[in-house]
Amino acid sequence: MSGVTVAGGIFQGTGTVNGNVAINGGVHSPDNSTGLSTVSGYALGTSGALQVEVNGTTAGSQYDQVRILGISSTVTLAGSLDLVAAPALAAGSNFTIIDNTGLSAVSGTFAGLSQGAEFFEDGQWWRISYTGGSGGNDVVLTRMTPARGRAGWRQTSARTRTIPLSQARSWTWNSMAS
């Protein structure tokens, strides 16, 4: 398949696109479960989202990955990251969600997630790097356990954490009778 531009809807599936992929609107999901999309260049516009499923530590079969091939290929990010993670993934695990084999650094970031940002999603804490991997230009998520007393959160009980609204990316509301 040659280059793809998505203005809305879902671009989903594994395989290779022999050209650039531009997600200007809608969602890019490397597969219905977990998978690997290989492209020549990648651009995620402000109205686009990359949906990544993480169920384990093996790229393509246990978590989604976008692989960018070509020494002069580029990665440009401005849209959102939609992380769908299995519960209780091991702290310290790394997930290269964008494997950039080119020489260029990643341009931009996911919306609201600057270099080194720590965020809480799907009941777990994560850190993001846009300078990860062997070439220093991959996008890597690290499953982490935040240190007690970290600014921006507090442990309110054994089961509840309060986080700043700026880091809340998904919500679950539990109503309890008193």
C-alpha positions, 0 to 999 in steps of 0.5 A: 500500500502506498501513503495513507492520509486519514481525516476521520474514522479508524485506520487499523491493521498490521502490515506495511505502508510503503509511504508516509502515514498522516493521521489528521483526524480519527484514530490509528490503531496498529491492530484490533488486538496487538500488532505492528504497523510498518510505515515510511514516515509518520505524522499525527495531527492535533485532531488525531489519536494513536491507540496503543494496546499493552498486554505484555513486553513483546512488540507486535504480539503483546503490545502495539508498535508503529515501526518507521523504516528509512534512514531519512524518515520522520516522526511528527506528533501533535495528537493524543495517545490513547493507552489501553493497558492490561492490569498489573503490568510489571513496574520497570517494563519498557514499551517502544511504541514508536520504533524510529529506525531513521536518523531524525529525532521525533518532532513534537509530543503527544498532546499533554505529554512532554518529554519525561512526563509521568501520567496515570492511565488504566490504573497504572503510572507511566513515563514517556520518552521521545528520546528512547531506544538505541538510536535515541529517537524512539517513543518509549513508555515505561511502566512505573511506580511513583515515589511516595510524596511525589508532587501532584499526587497523594496516597489517600488509602490503600486503594485510592490515589488522587491525581491532578486533573491535568494528568487524568486521561481516563475516568472510572466513577464508583458510587458508594452508598454511605 
